[in-house]
Amino acid sequence: MNGNNQLEAIQLYLVQSAGLLKREISSENNLGRNMKSKALRAGLVSILAITSTLAISVISGSFSPAKAAVLCQPAGAVPRIPASLPLPTFNPTYKNVTVTLQTNCGNIVFTALGSAAPKTVQSFVYLAQKKFFDISLCHRLVTQGIYVLQCGDPTAVGSGGPGNTYRFPDENLPTKLGTNGYPAGTVAMANSGANTNGSQFFLVFKNSPLPASYSVFGKITQGLDILNYVAAQGVYPSQSQQGVSITDGNPIQAVSIKHVIVTGA
């Protein structure tokens, strides 16, 4: 059965089902059923109508998961002090790596730039395989000037990482500055100065005019809708900031990385 025939068959089935339910409702008095039953059946008619529209749009190709509303589950993570880890022995071989951040708001997927940032990608893969990022909060959201969600610190205070000695050099610093230096979809390392990369990274959801100081190691291919949704919920003000518009701080919509899946490593 081709796509058109599938579409017609599903449409016919659902329309017929809705018609049967309507006839049952119309004969409610004869059947002697109560109003609760009638309301339930009316609800089923509405559900069928919605299901019909969704099924038709899926088969016809007009439905895209990216257009669906973002639904976040409880974060299920609290700040914690992670175990210290040694640096991996750098021998980068990861050329075609895809990373999936499984979050409470859905999957964020990016292609790791193993050729352009080999040490950064190896470090990220190493930490993911050690489950360093698992059950950790993304602790910082910035929604003005630059547009990023920062993750990778299990302590959720912005200064945590795998240990004081876990540092490696910058790589793949962008040559284009201004709004094109870190475009939407960029994945880059956060740092506390030159060559101080550890575990923290940020996800860019809108072109951001950052200085060329942050190693770019990935390109988001799925999940920008999640980041934009989180950004739209805003930033928590502190006790001293009540009533003030805050654009840099903890996201109101908590985001936790449940697990990181790496393929191609």
Phi and psi restraints in degrees (value plus and minus 20) as a CYANA .aco file:
   2 ASN   PHI    -100.0   -60.0
   2 ASN   PSI     158.1   198.1
   3 GLY   PHI     -79.8   -39.8
   3 GLY   PSI     -61.5   -21.5
   4 ASN   PHI     -85.1   -45.1
   4 ASN   PSI     -62.6   -22.6
   5 ASN   PHI     -85.0   -45.0
   5 ASN   PSI     -59.2   -19.2
   6 GLN   PHI     -80.9   -40.9
   6 GLN   PSI     -64.5   -24.5
   7 LEU   PHI     -79.8   -39.8
   7 LEU   PSI     -66.4   -26.4
   8 GLU   PHI     -85.9   -45.9
   8 GLU   PSI     -60.0   -20.0
   9 ALA   PHI     -85.5   -45.5
   9 ALA   PSI     -64.6   -24.6
  10 ILE   PHI     -86.5   -46.5
  10 ILE   PSI     -63.6   -23.6
  11 GLN   PHI     -80.2   -40.2
  11 GLN   PSI     -64.8   -24.8
  12 LEU   PHI     -83.7   -43.7
  12 LEU   PSI     -64.4   -24.4
  13 TYR   PHI     -81.6   -41.6
  13 TYR   PSI     -66.2   -26.2
  14 LEU   PHI     -89.0   -49.0
  14 LEU   PSI     -58.6   -18.6
  15 VAL   PHI     -84.0   -44.0
  15 VAL   PSI     -62.4   -22.4
  16 GLN   PHI     -84.1   -44.1
  16 GLN   PSI     -61.1   -21.1
  17 SER   PHI     -82.5   -42.5
  17 SER   PSI     -64.2   -24.2
  18 ALA   PHI     -82.2   -42.2
  18 ALA   PSI     -58.1   -18.1
  19 GLY   PHI     -83.9   -43.9
  19 GLY   PSI     -60.7   -20.7
  20 LEU   PHI     -82.3   -42.3
  20 LEU   PSI     -62.5   -22.5
  21 LEU   PHI     -85.2   -45.2
  21 LEU   PSI     -59.9   -19.9
  22 LYS   PHI     -81.9   -41.9
  22 LYS   PSI     -59.6   -19.6
  23 ARG   PHI     -86.0   -46.0
  23 ARG   PSI     -55.8   -15.8
  24 GLU   PHI     -85.2   -45.2
  24 GLU   PSI     -59.2   -19.2
  25 ILE   PHI     -85.9   -45.9
  25 ILE   PSI     -61.7   -21.7
  26 SER   PHI     -85.4   -45.4
  26 SER   PSI     -45.0    -5.0
  27 SER   PHI    -117.9   -77.9
  27 SER   PSI       0.5    40.5
  28 GLU   PHI     -76.9   -36.9
  28 GLU   PSI     -66.0   -26.0
  29 ASN   PHI     -84.4   -44.4
  29 ASN   PSI     -59.7   -19.7
  30 ASN   PHI     -85.2   -45.2
  30 ASN   PSI     -55.2   -15.2
  31 LEU   PHI     -98.8   -58.8
  31 LEU   PSI     -37.6     2.4
  32 GLY   PHI      53.6    93.6
  32 GLY   PSI       5.5    45.5
  33 ARG   PHI    -109.8   -69.8
  33 ARG   PSI     139.0   179.0
  34 ASN   PHI    -105.4   -65.4
  34 ASN   PSI     153.3   193.3
  35 MET   PHI     -85.7   -45.7
  35 MET   PSI     -50.1   -10.1
  36 LYS   PHI     -81.0   -41.0
  36 LYS   PSI     -64.0   -24.0
  37 SER   PHI     -82.9   -42.9
  37 SER   PSI     -60.2   -20.2
  38 LYS   PHI     -83.3   -43.3
  38 LYS   PSI     -62.7   -22.7
  39 ALA   PHI     -84.0   -44.0
  39 ALA   PSI     -59.5   -19.5
  40 LEU   PHI     -82.2   -42.2
  40 LEU   PSI     -64.1   -24.1
  41 ARG   PHI     -86.6   -46.6
  41 ARG   PSI     -57.8   -17.8
  42 ALA   PHI     -82.5   -42.5
  42 ALA   PSI     -58.0   -18.0
  43 GLY   PHI     -83.6   -43.6
  43 GLY   PSI     -58.2   -18.2
  44 LEU   PHI     -84.5   -44.5
  44 LEU   PSI     -55.9   -15.9
  45 VAL   PHI     -81.4   -41.4
  45 VAL   PSI     -64.0   -24.0
  46 SER   PHI     -82.9   -42.9
  46 SER   PSI     -62.3   -22.3
  47 ILE   PHI     -81.9   -41.9
  47 ILE   PSI     -62.6   -22.6
  48 LEU   PHI     -81.8   -41.8
  48 LEU   PSI     -59.7   -19.7
  49 ALA   PHI     -83.4   -43.4
  49 ALA   PSI     -64.1   -24.1
  50 ILE   PHI     -84.4   -44.4
  50 ILE   PSI     -64.5   -24.5
  51 THR   PHI     -81.4   -41.4
  51 THR   PSI     -59.7   -19.7
  52 SER   PHI     -80.0   -40.0
  52 SER   PSI     -66.7   -26.7
  53 THR   PHI     -81.7   -41.7
  53 THR   PSI     -63.6   -23.6
  54 LEU   PHI     -85.4   -45.4
  54 LEU   PSI     -65.9   -25.9
  55 ALA   PHI     -81.7   -41.7
  55 ALA   PSI     -62.2   -22.2
  56 ILE   PHI     -83.7   -43.7
  56 ILE   PSI     -61.8   -21.8
  57 SER   PHI     -89.3   -49.3
  57 SER   PSI     -52.9   -12.9
  58 VAL   PHI     -84.9   -44.9
  58 VAL   PSI     -68.3   -28.3
  59 ILE   PHI     -89.1   -49.1
  59 ILE   PSI     -57.6   -17.6
  60 SER   PHI     -95.6   -55.6
  60 SER   PSI     -31.6     8.4
  61 GLY   PHI      68.3   108.3
  61 GLY   PSI     -16.6    23.4
  62 SER   PHI    -103.8   -63.8
  62 SER   PSI     -33.5     6.5
  63 PHE   PHI    -112.2   -72.2
  63 PHE   PSI     113.7   153.7
  64 SER   PHI    -147.2  -107.2
  64 SER   PSI     111.2   151.2
  65 PRO   PHI     -74.8   -34.8
  65 PRO   PSI     -51.1   -11.1
  66 ALA   PHI     -84.7   -44.7
  66 ALA   PSI     -42.6    -2.6
  67 LYS   PHI    -105.1   -65.1
  67 LYS   PSI     -32.8     7.2
  68 ALA   PHI     -90.1   -50.1
  68 ALA   PSI     133.2   173.2
  69 ALA   PHI     -84.5   -44.5
  69 ALA   PSI     125.2   165.2
  70 VAL   PHI     -98.1   -58.1
  70 VAL   PSI     107.9   147.9
  71 LEU   PHI    -139.1   -99.1
  71 LEU   PSI      94.0   134.0
  72 CYS   PHI    -118.8   -78.8
  72 CYS   PSI     115.2   155.2
  73 GLN   PHI    -109.0   -69.0
  73 GLN   PSI     147.5   187.5
  74 PRO   PHI     -74.2   -34.2
  74 PRO   PSI     123.2   163.2
  75 ALA   PHI     -80.6   -40.6
  75 ALA   PSI     -60.4   -20.4
  76 GLY   PHI      45.7    85.7
  76 GLY   PSI       4.3    44.3
  77 ALA   PHI    -159.0  -119.0
  77 ALA   PSI     127.8   167.8
  78 VAL   PHI    -151.8  -111.8
  78 VAL   PSI     134.9   174.9
  79 PRO   PHI     -76.5   -36.5
  79 PRO   PSI     122.2   162.2
  80 ARG   PHI    -168.3  -128.3
  80 ARG   PSI     137.7   177.7
  81 ILE   PHI    -113.3   -73.3
  81 ILE   PSI      95.9   135.9
  82 PRO   PHI     -98.9   -58.9
  82 PRO   PSI     141.5   181.5
  83 ALA   PHI     -90.2   -50.2
  83 ALA   PSI     123.7   163.7
  84 SER   PHI     -91.8   -51.8
  84 SER   PSI     124.7   164.7
  85 LEU   PHI    -149.6  -109.6
  85 LEU   PSI     125.9   165.9
  86 PRO   PHI     -98.3   -58.3
  86 PRO   PSI     138.2   178.2
  87 LEU   PHI     -83.0   -43.0
  87 LEU   PSI     126.0   166.0
  88 PRO   PHI     -90.2   -50.2
  88 PRO   PSI     139.5   179.5
  89 THR   PHI     -97.0   -57.0
  89 THR   PSI      91.5   131.5
  90 PHE   PHI     -92.6   -52.6
  90 PHE   PSI      96.8   136.8
  91 ASN   PHI    -168.9  -128.9
  91 ASN   PSI      46.6    86.6
  92 PRO   PHI     -81.0   -41.0
  92 PRO   PSI     108.3   148.3
  93 THR   PHI    -154.4  -114.4
  93 THR   PSI     -14.6    25.4
  94 TYR   PHI    -108.6   -68.6
  94 TYR   PSI      83.7   123.7
  95 LYS   PHI    -123.8   -83.8
  95 LYS   PSI     -53.6   -13.6
  96 ASN   PHI    -148.5  -108.5
  96 ASN   PSI      55.2    95.2
  97 VAL   PHI    -131.7   -91.7
  97 VAL   PSI     114.1   154.1
  98 THR   PHI    -134.1   -94.1
  98 THR   PSI     113.2   153.2
  99 VAL   PHI    -135.3   -95.3
  99 VAL   PSI     111.0   151.0
 100 THR   PHI    -136.2   -96.2
 100 THR   PSI      96.1   136.1
 101 LEU   PHI    -110.1   -70.1
 101 LEU   PSI      89.3   129.3
 102 GLN   PHI    -104.5   -64.5
 102 GLN   PSI      88.2   128.2
 103 THR   PHI    -132.8   -92.8
 103 THR   PSI     149.7   189.7
 104 ASN   PHI     -89.6   -49.6
 104 ASN   PSI     -29.8    10.2
 105 CYS   PHI    -127.8   -87.8
 105 CYS   PSI     -14.4    25.6
 106 GLY   PHI      99.7   139.7
 106 GLY   PSI     157.5   197.5
 107 ASN   PHI    -105.4   -65.4
 107 ASN   PSI     115.0   155.0
 108 ILE   PHI    -133.4   -93.4
 108 ILE   PSI     100.8   140.8
 109 VAL   PHI    -136.6   -96.6
 109 VAL   PSI     116.2   156.2
 110 PHE   PHI    -160.4  -120.4
 110 PHE   PSI     132.5   172.5
 111 THR   PHI    -109.0   -69.0
 111 THR   PSI     104.0   144.0
 112 ALA   PHI    -101.7   -61.7
 112 ALA   PSI     117.9   157.9
 113 LEU   PHI    -113.3   -73.3
 113 LEU   PSI      54.0    94.0
 114 GLY   PHI     -85.2   -45.2
 114 GLY   PSI     -49.0    -9.0
 115 SER   PHI     -98.2   -58.2
 115 SER   PSI     -58.3   -18.3
 116 ALA   PHI    -102.1   -62.1
 116 ALA   PSI     -51.1   -11.1
 117 ALA   PHI    -156.0  -116.0
 117 ALA   PSI      46.3    86.3
 118 PRO   PHI     -83.7   -43.7
 118 PRO   PSI     -61.8   -21.8
 119 LYS   PHI     -90.8   -50.8
 119 LYS   PSI     -58.6   -18.6
 120 THR   PHI     -83.1   -43.1
 120 THR   PSI     -64.9   -24.9
 121 VAL   PHI     -85.8   -45.8
 121 VAL   PSI     -61.5   -21.5
 122 GLN   PHI     -82.5   -42.5
 122 GLN   PSI     -61.7   -21.7
 123 SER   PHI     -82.2   -42.2
 123 SER   PSI     -64.8   -24.8
 124 PHE   PHI     -82.6   -42.6
 124 PHE   PSI     -64.9   -24.9
 125 VAL   PHI     -81.6   -41.6
 125 VAL   PSI     -63.5   -23.5
 126 TYR   PHI     -78.6   -38.6
 126 TYR   PSI     -68.0   -28.0
 127 LEU   PHI     -86.1   -46.1
 127 LEU   PSI     -58.3   -18.3
 128 ALA   PHI     -83.6   -43.6
 128 ALA   PSI     -62.9   -22.9
 129 GLN   PHI     -87.1   -47.1
 129 GLN   PSI     -47.0    -7.0
 130 LYS   PHI    -102.9   -62.9
 130 LYS   PSI     -20.0    20.0
 131 LYS   PHI      41.0    81.0
 131 LYS   PSI      10.6    50.6
 132 PHE   PHI     -83.9   -43.9
 132 PHE   PSI     -57.2   -17.2
 133 PHE   PHI    -104.2   -64.2
 133 PHE   PSI     -32.6     7.4
 134 ASP   PHI     -82.1   -42.1
 134 ASP   PSI     116.8   156.8
 135 ILE   PHI      34.6    74.6
 135 ILE   PSI      32.6    72.6
 136 SER   PHI    -148.1  -108.1
 136 SER   PSI     130.0   170.0
 137 LEU   PHI    -109.6   -69.6
 137 LEU   PSI     123.7   163.7
 138 CYS   PHI    -102.5   -62.5
 138 CYS   PSI      94.7   134.7
 139 HIS   PHI    -114.2   -74.2
 139 HIS   PSI     -33.7     6.3
 140 ARG   PHI    -157.5  -117.5
 140 ARG   PSI     112.1   152.1
 141 LEU   PHI    -145.8  -105.8
 141 LEU   PSI     111.3   151.3
 142 VAL   PHI    -142.2  -102.2
 142 VAL   PSI     106.0   146.0
 143 THR   PHI    -143.2  -103.2
 143 THR   PSI      -8.1    31.9
 144 GLN   PHI    -165.7  -125.7
 144 GLN   PSI     115.9   155.9
 145 GLY   PHI      65.1   105.1
 145 GLY   PSI     -81.0   -41.0
 146 ILE   PHI    -145.2  -105.2
 146 ILE   PSI     144.5   184.5
 147 TYR   PHI    -157.1  -117.1
 147 TYR   PSI      70.2   110.2
 148 VAL   PHI    -161.5  -121.5
 148 VAL   PSI     132.4   172.4
 149 LEU   PHI    -135.3   -95.3
 149 LEU   PSI     103.4   143.4
 150 GLN   PHI    -125.2   -85.2
 150 GLN   PSI     115.1   155.1
 151 CYS   PHI    -157.0  -117.0
 151 CYS   PSI    -198.2  -158.2
 152 GLY   PHI      75.9   115.9
 152 GLY   PSI     -12.6    27.4
 153 ASP   PHI    -139.4   -99.4
 153 ASP   PSI      81.0   121.0
 154 PRO   PHI     -80.4   -40.4
 154 PRO   PSI     -42.1    -2.1
 155 THR   PHI     -95.8   -55.8
 155 THR   PSI     -38.6     1.4
 156 ALA   PHI      41.9    81.9
 156 ALA   PSI       5.0    45.0
 157 VAL   PHI    -132.7   -92.7
 157 VAL   PSI     -29.2    10.8
 158 GLY   PHI      77.1   117.1
 158 GLY   PSI     -21.4    18.6
 159 SER   PHI    -145.1  -105.1
 159 SER   PSI     -12.9    27.1
 160 GLY   PHI    -110.5   -70.5
 160 GLY   PSI     146.1   186.1
 161 GLY   PHI    -198.6  -158.6
 161 GLY   PSI    -186.0  -146.0
 162 PRO   PHI     -97.4   -57.4
 162 PRO   PSI     -21.6    18.4
 163 GLY   PHI     122.5   162.5
 163 GLY   PSI     139.6   179.6
 164 ASN   PHI     -84.9   -44.9
 164 ASN   PSI     -44.8    -4.8
 165 THR   PHI    -115.8   -75.8
 165 THR   PSI     -19.7    20.3
 166 TYR   PHI    -105.9   -65.9
 166 TYR   PSI      72.4   112.4
 167 ARG   PHI    -162.3  -122.3
 167 ARG   PSI     121.5   161.5
 168 PHE   PHI    -166.3  -126.3
 168 PHE   PSI     141.6   181.6
 169 PRO   PHI     -91.4   -51.4
 169 PRO   PSI     140.4   180.4
 170 ASP   PHI     -88.9   -48.9
 170 ASP   PSI     130.9   170.9
 171 GLU   PHI    -165.0  -125.0
 171 GLU   PSI     134.7   174.7
 172 ASN   PHI      30.1    70.1
 172 ASN   PSI      28.7    68.7
 173 LEU   PHI     -92.1   -52.1
 173 LEU   PSI     115.5   155.5
 174 PRO   PHI     -86.7   -46.7
 174 PRO   PSI     120.8   160.8
 175 THR   PHI    -106.0   -66.0
 175 THR   PSI     -40.4    -0.4
 176 LYS   PHI    -114.0   -74.0
 176 LYS   PSI     107.0   147.0
 177 LEU   PHI    -121.3   -81.3
 177 LEU   PSI    -189.0  -149.0
 178 GLY   PHI      50.8    90.8
 178 GLY   PSI    -172.1  -132.1
 179 THR   PHI     -90.1   -50.1
 179 THR   PSI     -34.1     5.9
 180 ASN   PHI    -115.5   -75.5
 180 ASN   PSI     -22.6    17.4
 181 GLY   PHI     -86.6   -46.6
 181 GLY   PSI     -62.5   -22.5
 182 TYR   PHI    -151.5  -111.5
 182 TYR   PSI      60.8   100.8
 183 PRO   PHI     -91.6   -51.6
 183 PRO   PSI     145.0   185.0
 184 ALA   PHI     -73.7   -33.7
 184 ALA   PSI     116.1   156.1
 185 GLY   PHI      78.0   118.0
 185 GLY   PSI     -24.9    15.1
 186 THR   PHI     -95.5   -55.5
 186 THR   PSI     120.8   160.8
 187 VAL   PHI    -136.6   -96.6
 187 VAL   PSI     103.3   143.3
 188 ALA   PHI    -160.6  -120.6
 188 ALA   PSI     141.1   181.1
 189 MET   PHI    -102.5   -62.5
 189 MET   PSI     117.3   157.3
 190 ALA   PHI    -105.2   -65.2
 190 ALA   PSI     136.3   176.3
 191 ASN   PHI    -176.0  -136.0
 191 ASN   PSI     155.4   195.4
 192 SER   PHI    -134.9   -94.9
 192 SER   PSI       1.4    41.4
 193 GLY   PHI     125.3   165.3
 193 GLY   PSI     156.7   196.7
 194 ALA   PHI     -79.2   -39.2
 194 ALA   PSI     114.3   154.3
 195 ASN   PHI      40.3    80.3
 195 ASN   PSI      17.1    57.1
 196 THR   PHI    -139.9   -99.9
 196 THR   PSI      10.9    50.9
 197 ASN   PHI     -84.1   -44.1
 197 ASN   PSI     119.3   159.3
 198 GLY   PHI    -153.4  -113.4
 198 GLY   PSI    -124.6   -84.6
 199 SER   PHI    -138.1   -98.1
 199 SER   PSI     -38.3     1.7
 200 GLN   PHI     -97.2   -57.2
 200 GLN   PSI     120.2   160.2
 201 PHE   PHI    -164.0  -124.0
 201 PHE   PSI     145.2   185.2
 202 PHE   PHI    -154.2  -114.2
 202 PHE   PSI     131.7   171.7
 203 LEU   PHI    -132.1   -92.1
 203 LEU   PSI     102.1   142.1
 204 VAL   PHI    -113.7   -73.7
 204 VAL   PSI     104.6   144.6
 205 PHE   PHI    -128.2   -88.2
 205 PHE   PSI     -22.5    17.5
 206 LYS   PHI    -176.2  -136.2
 206 LYS   PSI     125.3   165.3
 207 ASN   PHI     -65.1   -25.1
 207 ASN   PSI     109.4   149.4
 208 SER   PHI    -149.2  -109.2
 208 SER   PSI     102.5   142.5
 209 PRO   PHI    -102.0   -62.0
 209 PRO   PSI      47.6    87.6
 210 LEU   PHI    -107.6   -67.6
 210 LEU   PSI     134.5   174.5
 211 PRO   PHI     -86.8   -46.8
 211 PRO   PSI     136.1   176.1
 212 ALA   PHI     -97.7   -57.7
 212 ALA   PSI      43.2    83.2
 213 SER   PHI    -142.0  -102.0
 213 SER   PSI     -16.1    23.9
 214 TYR   PHI    -146.1  -106.1
 214 TYR   PSI     103.1   143.1
 215 SER   PHI     -84.2   -44.2
 215 SER   PSI     102.9   142.9
 216 VAL   PHI    -109.3   -69.3
 216 VAL   PSI     104.5   144.5
 217 PHE   PHI    -155.1  -115.1
 217 PHE   PSI     -11.3    28.7
 218 GLY   PHI    -180.9  -140.9
 218 GLY   PSI     142.4   182.4
 219 LYS   PHI    -152.9  -112.9
 219 LYS   PSI     100.6   140.6
 220 ILE   PHI     -90.5   -50.5
 220 ILE   PSI     111.6   151.6
 221 THR   PHI    -133.6   -93.6
 221 THR   PSI     -34.3     5.7
 222 GLN   PHI    -174.1  -134.1
 222 GLN   PSI     114.7   154.7
 223 GLY   PHI      94.6   134.6
 223 GLY   PSI     -17.5    22.5
 224 LEU   PHI     -81.8   -41.8
 224 LEU   PSI     -50.0   -10.0
 225 ASP   PHI     -83.3   -43.3
 225 ASP   PSI     -55.5   -15.5
 226 ILE   PHI     -84.6   -44.6
 226 ILE   PSI     -66.5   -26.5
 227 LEU   PHI     -83.3   -43.3
 227 LEU   PSI     -61.8   -21.8
 228 ASN   PHI     -86.7   -46.7
 228 ASN   PSI     -55.9   -15.9
 229 TYR   PHI     -83.7   -43.7
 229 TYR   PSI     -67.7   -27.7
 230 VAL   PHI     -80.3   -40.3
 230 VAL   PSI     -62.7   -22.7
 231 ALA   PHI     -82.1   -42.1
 231 ALA   PSI     -58.2   -18.2
 232 ALA   PHI     -86.1   -46.1
 232 ALA   PSI     -42.5    -2.5
 233 GLN   PHI     -98.1   -58.1
 233 GLN   PSI     -40.6    -0.6
 234 GLY   PHI      73.7   113.7
 234 GLY   PSI    -191.6  -151.6
 235 VAL   PHI    -139.5   -99.5
 235 VAL   PSI     121.1   161.1
 236 TYR   PHI     -89.9   -49.9
 236 TYR   PSI     109.3   149.3
 237 PRO   PHI    -101.0   -61.0
 237 PRO   PSI     130.5   170.5
 238 SER   PHI     -98.8   -58.8
 238 SER   PSI     157.7   197.7
 239 GLN   PHI     -79.2   -39.2
 239 GLN   PSI     -54.3   -14.3
 240 SER   PHI    -104.8   -64.8
 240 SER   PSI     -22.9    17.1
 241 GLN   PHI    -132.8   -92.8
 241 GLN   PSI      -6.6    33.4
 242 GLN   PHI     -78.8   -38.8
 242 GLN   PSI     113.1   153.1
 243 GLY   PHI      63.5   103.5
 243 GLY   PSI     -19.7    20.3
 244 VAL   PHI    -127.3   -87.3
 244 VAL   PSI     121.1   161.1
 245 SER   PHI     -93.0   -53.0
 245 SER   PSI      95.1   135.1
 246 ILE   PHI    -127.4   -87.4
 246 ILE   PSI     114.0   154.0
 247 THR   PHI    -144.7  -104.7
 247 THR   PSI     -12.4    27.6
 248 ASP   PHI    -167.3  -127.3
 248 ASP   PSI      91.4   131.4
 249 GLY   PHI     145.7   185.7
 249 GLY   PSI    -177.7  -137.7
 250 ASN   PHI     -90.3   -50.3
 250 ASN   PSI     113.7   153.7
 251 PRO   PHI     -87.8   -47.8
 251 PRO   PSI     119.2   159.2
 252 ILE   PHI     -82.0   -42.0
 252 ILE   PSI     -65.0   -25.0
 253 GLN   PHI    -102.4   -62.4
 253 GLN   PSI      82.2   122.2
 254 ALA   PHI     -81.9   -41.9
 254 ALA   PSI     116.9   156.9
 255 VAL   PHI    -143.3  -103.3
 255 VAL   PSI     104.3   144.3
 256 SER   PHI    -141.5  -101.5
 256 SER   PSI     120.5   160.5
 257 ILE   PHI    -107.5   -67.5
 257 ILE   PSI      93.5   133.5
 258 LYS   PHI     -98.9   -58.9
 258 LYS   PSI     -61.7   -21.7
 259 HIS   PHI    -183.4  -143.4
 259 HIS   PSI     134.6   174.6
 260 VAL   PHI    -138.0   -98.0
 260 VAL   PSI     104.8   144.8
 261 ILE   PHI    -125.5   -85.5
 261 ILE   PSI     107.8   147.8
 262 VAL   PHI    -135.3   -95.3
 262 VAL   PSI     105.5   145.5
 263 THR   PHI    -138.3   -98.3
 263 THR   PSI     122.6   162.6
 264 GLY   PHI      75.0   115.0
 264 GLY   PSI     -20.8    19.2
